[in-house]
Amino acid sequence: MTSTRTSIHGQWSSRWVFILAATGSAVGLGNIWRFPYLTGENGGGAFVLVYLFCVVMMGIPIMMAEILLGRRGRKNPINTMHTLAIEEGLSPNWRLLGWLGVIAGFIILSYYSVIAGWTIAFIFKTGMGDFVGSNADQTTAIFSELISNPKILLFWHTFFMFLTIYIVSRGVKSGLEQAVKFLMPALFILLLVMVGYAMSTERFLDGLKYLFVPDFSVLANKNLFSDVFLPALGQAFFSLSIGMGAIMIYGSYLSKDSSITFNSFVIALADTGVAILAGIAIFPIVFTYGLEPSGGPGLIFVSLPIAFGQMPLGTFFGCLFFILLMFAAWTSSISLLEPAVTWMVENRKMTRYRAAYIAGFIAWLLGLLTVLSFNHWAFKFSFAGKTYENGLFDIFDVLTANIMLPLGGVLIAIFTSWLMSRSSTIDELGLSDSIAYKIWRFIIRYVAPLGVVVIFFNAIGLFS
């Protein structure tokens, strides 16, 4: 019965389109904006090492489980969990796991759109020559002026959200596929260009050392769980789009004969590769121009413009980089809106066009709170021993990346490994009862959920 179930929303035309789409969902601001500044804030190479551990031991196995659920259910995450729970003789309340993912993705979209708006603003600032010959103080001032102006942030937030709504409203084949086919390879190529420039800087080797050589002495005054493991775990889930409904809904469009295991490894490899390339491109520039690696969320908007202001054809490459960064954000944002839209289509019998605009408008409204978090409504708060300064934006970020996504990942692991029948997961993964399947099942049953729980509860001080 499950093998013949199809999605009413369509299907990817090929395995590689799915990989591009899922990679597009994963590769975005999380890699190029979020990963470098988290690395800078949390110990450089030591953080990267922990991050890679989280990706391999928790991220990939849970991603496989989420794709598995999506393809087996062939519906939006809420209906998928409801359907599969009933088929396995479980409580239909497991649909709440679907709600958790959809809501998390929706909250992320609301502030993601604002940050993506920064990239659009910087396309024009770079094109107008604002960064030619600039130094760290000048680029910092330009960035600070941008985020302190709520009217400008609102304009670009609105513009980007409209782009997202437009693509989602066009459906799987006409919208999602067309948006990812060429944008992701282009971003990868341009990142290689930026790495090429970074190699010409004076402190290139220092940047590589900072990124790849763990200096555990920097962790001496840090809480290992709250300052390193929890941010790394949250980044792994955020970057791979795990636990936010995006991978599950994309999995529902995947053909039955496509390998979930192969797809998951390729997506994780591409996603992690882009994050590492972003670090290689950014940190040599940071050190060469005397910037702080722990520059926070504005790191990429302060460091890279300096390079664009100094390098030959910098204005051209700078515009192209921020355009493609916007495209990377675009492919991620459509995956965040898609689960809510498909729920409205399936459960409220709306047209996709109407559902996309209603859901997008609600996300846009919620995004106004982030717009004001960097200026009029900025305030400080502490969580897990760390102080945050950007009010509701930081609350949304911490709530989703450090709480909701790991919680969703744990519940996905529990559902697929402890509650679904062995035959169901074997059938969907297509691994038979092989060594590969047994390794995945062991990790998803014990290692991944236990690792997430221990990291989280240590970080918030429950075990201290």
C-alpha positions in Angstrom: 0.0 0.0 0.0 2.7 2.5 1.0 4.8 1.7 -2.1 2.0 2.9 -4.4 1.1 6.0 -2.4 1.8 9.2 -4.3 1.9 12.9 -3.4 -0.8 15.1 -4.7 1.8 17.9 -5.1 3.9 16.1 -7.7 7.3 14.4 -7.7 10.9 15.3 -8.5 11.8 14.5 -12.1 15.0 12.7 -11.1 17.2 11.8 -8.1 19.6 14.6 -8.9 16.9 17.2 -8.9 16.0 16.0 -5.4 19.6 16.1 -4.3 19.9 19.7 -5.7 16.6 20.7 -4.0 17.5 19.1 -0.6 21.0 20.5 -0.9 19.5 23.9 -1.8 17.4 23.6 1.4 20.5 22.7 3.4 23.0 25.1 1.7 22.2 28.7 2.4 22.7 31.3 5.1 23.3 28.6 7.6 26.6 27.6 5.9 27.9 31.0 4.7 26.5 33.3 7.3 25.9 31.3 10.4 28.7 28.7 10.3 31.7 31.1 10.1 30.5 33.3 13.0 29.6 30.3 15.2 33.0 28.9 14.5 34.6 32.2 15.5 32.6 32.5 18.7 33.2 28.9 19.8 36.8 27.9 19.5 37.7 27.7 15.8 39.0 24.3 14.8 37.8 22.7 18.0 34.3 23.7 17.2 34.7 22.4 13.6 35.8 19.1 14.9 32.7 18.8 17.2 30.5 20.0 14.3 31.7 17.3 12.0 31.1 14.7 14.7 27.5 15.9 15.1 26.9 15.8 11.3 28.2 12.2 11.0 26.9 10.6 14.1 23.6 12.5 14.5 22.8 14.6 11.4 23.1 12.0 8.6 21.3 9.2 10.3 18.4 11.4 11.4 18.3 13.0 7.9 17.9 9.4 6.5 15.0 8.8 9.0 13.3 12.1 8.0 13.5 11.4 4.3 12.2 7.9 5.0 9.2 9.2 6.8 8.4 11.8 4.1 8.6 9.3 1.3 6.5 6.7 3.1 3.8 9.2 4.1 3.7 11.2 0.8 2.0 14.1 2.6 2.8 17.2 4.6 4.7 16.5 7.8 1.7 16.7 10.0 -0.5 14.4 7.9 2.5 12.1 7.3 3.1 11.5 11.0 -0.6 11.0 11.6 -0.9 8.5 8.8 2.3 6.5 9.6 1.4 6.4 13.3 -2.0 4.8 12.6 -0.4 2.4 10.2 2.0 1.3 12.9 -0.7 1.0 15.5 0.4 4.1 17.4 -1.3 7.1 18.7 -2.4 9.7 16.1 -0.9 12.3 18.5 2.4 11.7 16.7 1.1 14.3 14.3 2.4 16.8 16.9 5.9 15.9 15.8 4.9 17.1 12.3 3.5 20.3 13.9 6.8 20.8 15.8 8.8 20.7 12.5 6.4 22.9 10.6 6.3 25.6 13.3 10.1 25.5 13.7 10.6 26.0 10.0 8.0 28.8 10.0 9.8 30.7 12.8 13.1 30.2 11.1 11.7 31.5 7.8 10.4 34.7 9.6 13.9 35.7 10.7 15.8 34.1 7.8 13.9 36.4 5.5 15.2 39.4 7.3 18.8 38.2 7.2 18.4 37.4 3.5 17.3 40.9 3.1 20.7 42.1 4.3 22.3 40.2 1.4 20.0 42.0 -1.1 20.9 45.4 0.4 24.6 44.5 0.1 24.2 43.7 -3.6 23.3 47.3 -4.2 25.9 48.7 -1.7 28.6 46.7 -3.4 27.4 47.7 -6.9 27.5 51.4 -5.9 31.1 51.2 -4.8 30.4 51.7 -1.1 33.2 49.3 -0.2 35.9 50.4 -2.6 39.1 50.9 -0.5 37.2 50.4 2.7 38.7 49.2 6.0 37.2 47.3 8.9 35.9 50.4 10.6 34.1 51.6 7.5 32.4 48.3 6.7 31.4 47.9 10.3 29.8 51.3 10.2 27.9 50.5 6.9 26.6 47.3 8.4 25.6 49.0 11.7 23.8 51.7 9.8 21.8 49.1 7.8 20.5 47.0 10.8 19.7 50.1 12.9 17.2 51.3 10.2 14.0 49.3 10.6 12.4 50.9 7.5 15.2 49.6 5.2 15.2 46.2 6.9 11.4 46.0 6.4 11.7 46.9 2.7 14.2 44.1 1.9 12.4 41.6 4.2 9.2 42.2 2.3 11.0 41.9 -1.1 12.7 38.6 -0.2 9.5 37.1 1.3 7.7 37.9 -1.9 10.3 36.1 -4.0 9.9 33.1 -1.7 6.1 33.1 -2.0 6.2 33.4 -5.7 8.4 30.3 -6.2 6.3 28.2 -3.7 3.1 29.2 -5.3 4.2 27.8 -8.7 4.5 24.2 -7.3 7.1 21.4 -7.5 8.0 21.2 -11.2 7.4 24.8 -12.3 8.7 26.5 -9.1 11.0 24.5 -6.8 12.8 22.5 -9.5 13.5 25.5 -11.7 14.8 27.5 -8.8 17.5 25.0 -7.8 18.7 23.5 -11.0 21.3 26.2 -11.8 21.6 28.3 -8.6 23.4 25.8 -6.4 26.2 24.9 -8.8 26.7 28.6 -9.5 27.1 29.4 -5.8 29.6 26.6 -5.4 31.7 27.9 -8.3 31.7 31.4 -6.9 32.8 30.1 -3.4 35.8 28.5 -5.1 36.6 31.9 -6.6 36.5 33.5 -3.2 38.7 30.7 -1.8 41.1 31.6 -4.6 41.2 35.2 -3.5 41.7 34.1 0.2 44.8 32.2 -0.9 46.4 35.4 -2.0 46.0 37.1 1.4 48.8 37.5 3.8 47.2 35.5 6.6 45.8 32.6 4.5 47.7 29.9 6.5 46.6 31.5 9.7 43.0 31.2 8.6 43.5 27.5 7.7 45.2 26.9 11.0 42.3 28.6 12.9 39.7 26.5 11.0 41.4 23.1 10.9 43.8 22.9 13.8 41.9 22.5 17.1 43.3 24.6 19.9 41.7 23.1 22.9 43.3 25.7 25.2 40.6 28.2 24.0 38.0 26.0 25.6 39.6 26.3 29.0 37.2 29.0 30.2 34.2 27.6 28.3 31.4 25.2 29.2 32.2 22.4 26.8 28.5 21.5 26.3 26.8 24.9 26.2 29.6 26.8 24.4 30.7 24.1 21.9 28.6 20.9 21.7 25.1 22.6 21.8 26.0 25.3 19.2 27.6 22.6 17.0 24.6 20.3 17.3 22.2 23.1 16.6 24.2 24.2 13.6 24.3 20.6 12.2 20.5 20.4 12.4 20.0 24.0 11.2 22.4 23.6 8.3 21.1 20.1 7.2 17.4 21.4 7.6 16.7 18.6 10.0 13.6 18.7 12.2 12.0 21.6 10.5 9.7 19.7 8.1 11.6 20.7 5.0 13.5 17.5 4.4 10.4 15.4 5.2 8.2 17.3 2.7 11.0 17.1 0.0 11.3 13.4 0.7 7.6 13.0 0.0 8.3 14.0 -3.6 11.1 11.4 -4.0 10.6 8.4 -6.3 10.5 5.0 -4.7 13.6 3.7 -6.5 15.9 6.5 -5.3 18.4 5.5 -2.6 17.8 7.4 0.6 21.2 6.4 2.0 23.1 7.7 -1.1 21.1 10.9 -1.3 21.6 11.7 2.4 25.4 11.3 2.2 25.7 13.4 -0.9 23.5 16.2 0.6 25.5 16.2 3.9 28.8 16.1 2.0 27.8 19.0 -0.3 26.3 21.0 2.7 29.4 20.5 4.9 31.7 21.2 1.9 30.1 24.6 1.4 30.3 25.5 5.1 34.0 24.6 5.1 34.7 26.5 1.9 32.9 29.5 3.4 35.3 29.3 6.4 38.3 29.0 4.1 37.2 32.0 2.2 36.3 34.2 5.2 38.9 33.6 8.0 42.0 34.5 6.1 40.3 37.8 5.2 39.3 38.2 8.9 42.9 37.8 10.1 44.5 39.8 7.2 42.4 42.8 7.9 42.5 42.7 11.7 38.9 41.6 12.3 37.7 39.5 15.2 36.8 35.9 14.3 34.1 36.2 17.0 32.4 39.0 15.1 28.9 37.6 15.5 26.1 37.5 13.0 27.5 40.4 11.1 30.9 38.7 10.3 30.2 38.0 6.7 28.8 41.5 6.1 31.9 43.1 7.6 34.8 40.9 6.4 34.0 40.0 2.8 33.2 43.6 1.7 36.8 44.5 2.7 38.1 42.0 0.2 35.7 43.1 -2.5 37.0 46.7 -1.9 40.6 45.6 -2.4 40.6 42.9 -5.1 40.7 43.4 -8.9 37.1 43.5 -10.3 36.0 43.5 -6.7 32.8 45.3 -7.4 31.7 42.8 -10.0 32.6 39.7 -7.8 31.1 41.3 -4.8 27.8 41.9 -6.5 27.8 38.4 -7.9 28.7 36.9 -4.5 25.8 38.6 -2.7 23.4 37.8 -5.5 24.3 34.1 -5.3 24.2 34.2 -1.5 20.7 35.6 -1.9 19.8 32.7 -4.2 21.2 30.2 -1.7 19.0 31.8 0.9 16.1 31.7 -1.6 16.4 28.0 -2.2 16.4 27.4 1.6 13.5 29.7 2.3 11.2 28.0 -0.2 11.8 24.7 1.6 10.8 26.4 4.9 7.5 27.7 3.6 6.6 24.5 1.6 5.5 22.4 4.6 3.0 25.0 5.9 1.7 25.5 2.3 1.2 21.8 1.7 -0.7 21.5 5.0 -3.1 24.3 4.0 -3.6 22.7 0.6 -4.3 19.2 2.0 -6.3 20.1 5.1 -7.9 23.4 4.2 -8.5 22.6 0.5 -6.9 25.8 -0.6 -5.3 26.3 -4.0 -1.5 26.3 -3.8 -1.4 29.9 -4.9 -3.7 31.1 -2.1 -2.0 29.0 0.5 1.4 30.3 -0.4 0.4 33.9 -0.1 -1.5 33.4 3.2 1.3 31.4 4.9 3.9 33.8 3.5 2.1 36.8 4.8 1.9 35.3 8.3 5.7 34.6 8.2 6.3 38.1 7.0 4.3 39.5 10.0 6.3 37.4 12.4 9.5 38.7 10.7 8.7 42.2 11.9 9.7 41.2 15.3 13.2 40.3 14.0 13.4 43.6 12.1 12.9 45.5 15.3 15.3 43.2 17.3 18.3 44.9 15.9 17.2 48.5 16.8 14.2 49.7 18.7 13.4 46.4 20.5 17.0 45.2 21.1 17.5 43.7 24.6 19.9 41.2 26.3 19.1 37.8 27.8 21.0 34.7 28.9 20.6 31.1 28.0 22.8 28.1 28.8 25.4 30.4 30.3 25.7 32.7 27.2 24.5 36.3 26.8 22.6 37.4 23.7 22.0 41.0 22.6 19.5 41.0 19.8 16.3 40.4 21.6 13.6 38.4 19.9 15.8 37.5 17.0 18.2 35.7 19.3 15.3 34.1 21.2 13.9 32.7 17.9 17.3 31.5 16.8 18.0 29.8 20.2 14.5 28.4 20.4 14.6 26.8 17.0 18.3 25.8 16.4 19.1 24.7 20.0 15.8 23.4 21.2 13.1 22.7 18.6 15.3 21.1 15.9 17.2 18.8 18.3 13.9 17.8 20.0 12.4 17.1 16.6 15.4 15.1 15.6 15.2 13.0 18.8 11.6 12.2 18.2 12.2 11.3 14.6 14.9 8.9 15.7 12.6 7.4 18.4 9.7 7.0 16.0 11.7 5.4 13.2 13.9 3.1 15.2 11.8 2.1 18.3 8.1 2.4 17.1 8.1 1.8 13.3 8.3 -1.9 12.4 11.7 -3.1 11.3 10.1 -4.3 8.0 8.8 -0.8 7.3 12.2 0.9 7.6 14.0 -1.9 5.7 11.4 -1.5 2.9 11.8 2.2 2.7 15.6 2.4 3.0 16.0 -0.4 0.5 19.0 -1.8 2.4 17.6 -5.2 3.2 18.7 -6.6 6.5 22.3 -5.8 5.8 25.3 -4.6 7.8 24.6 -1.0 6.6 21.1 -1.2 7.8 22.1 -2.6 11.2 24.7 0.2 11.7 22.1 2.9 10.8 19.5 1.3 13.1 22.0 1.1 16.0 23.0 4.8 15.6 19.5 6.0 15.2 18.3 4.0 18.2 21.1 4.7 20.7 23.8 7.0 19.6 21.9 9.9 18.0 19.1 10.3 20.5 21.3 9.7 23.5 23.9 12.1 22.2 21.4 14.9 21.6 19.8 14.5 25.0 23.1 14.4 26.9 24.4 17.5 25.0 21.2 19.4 25.5 20.7 18.7 29.2 24.4 19.3 30.1 24.2 22.6 28.2 21.3 23.9 30.2 22.9 22.7 33.5 20.5 19.9 34.3 23.3 17.4 34.9 25.7 19.9 36.5 
